[in-house]
Amino acid sequence: MLQMLNINKFQINYKNLIFVIILIFIIDVQKIEAHKPFFPPESNSKEQALYINQPNISQVFYFILSEEKKEFWFELSLVKGHNLILDLGAPKFDDYQSKYPNLYLYYQDENDFTEILSYTSDNKWGLSEFHEPFTNTYSWVYVKDRFLIENEGTYFVRVTSEYVADYKLWFATGIIEDFGISDLANFAGTRNKVRDFHSDTKDSDDIKTSLTDPPTSLENTNNFIGIIKINKSVIYVLILIIFIIVLFLYINRKLKQRLR
């Protein structure tokens, strides 16, 4: 009787574990609607521009402009027909409401470096408010635009400011929400960092520390994306190993029952 109870208990645990494994895969397939957050290193010149790999993926980059470093540059390789998302905002501080950063979009070909779009204090998009539910943070949104790419090639986004004090800003782009359970594990560790960024009491020097340090070159960015994929693959492998072990134990138990 006791042996039968142990077998039943094992079967119950087995079924529960299989259910959890299936649930994990379901959760991972269901993408969470949120930008992937990054705190990149300083990119205050065209030569140091932060290369955004996979510009279709929804991403947000938090950075700080200062009196000494008044620019931040992004580089993107875009194909014709790409709908480039240009979202620029800042934490919802009272003194930021009257400030306005500048955003420029450039196109570079073999011969020219051309400004094709700009939003400045003289050419404002407008000011709106935004609440981000995952971090429960509030922002001013200075620019929220979409630009259809007509020529394939290299594009640069440049953000500047004449504000003399440290100016916390974020730039978001991409439309595909690719935020699975492996990203959720990382996001849990970055939530406080994002909230600190939106706090006016946090030391700016502490906030400048990178969350995941997206690199500034194409080669390093590919490595960075590869690391993300490897980490996600490791999770799948571990789940598969657990499943195989449990299945082996279950089959072994069944065989022992038949031999008795």
Secondary structure, DSSP 4 states (H G I P E B T S, - for coil): -HHHHHHHHHHHHHHHHHHHHHHHHHHHHS----PEEE-PPP--SGGGPEE-SSTTB-EEEEEEE-SS--EEEEEEEE-TT-EEEEEEEEE--GGGTT---EEEEEEE-SS-EEEEEEEBTTB----EEEEETTTTEEEEEEEEEEEE--S-EEEEEEEE---SS-EEEEEEE--B----HHHHHHHHHHHHHHHHHT-TTS-HHHHTS-SS---SSHHHHHHHHHHHHHHHHHHHHHHHHHHHHHHHHHHHHHHHHHH-
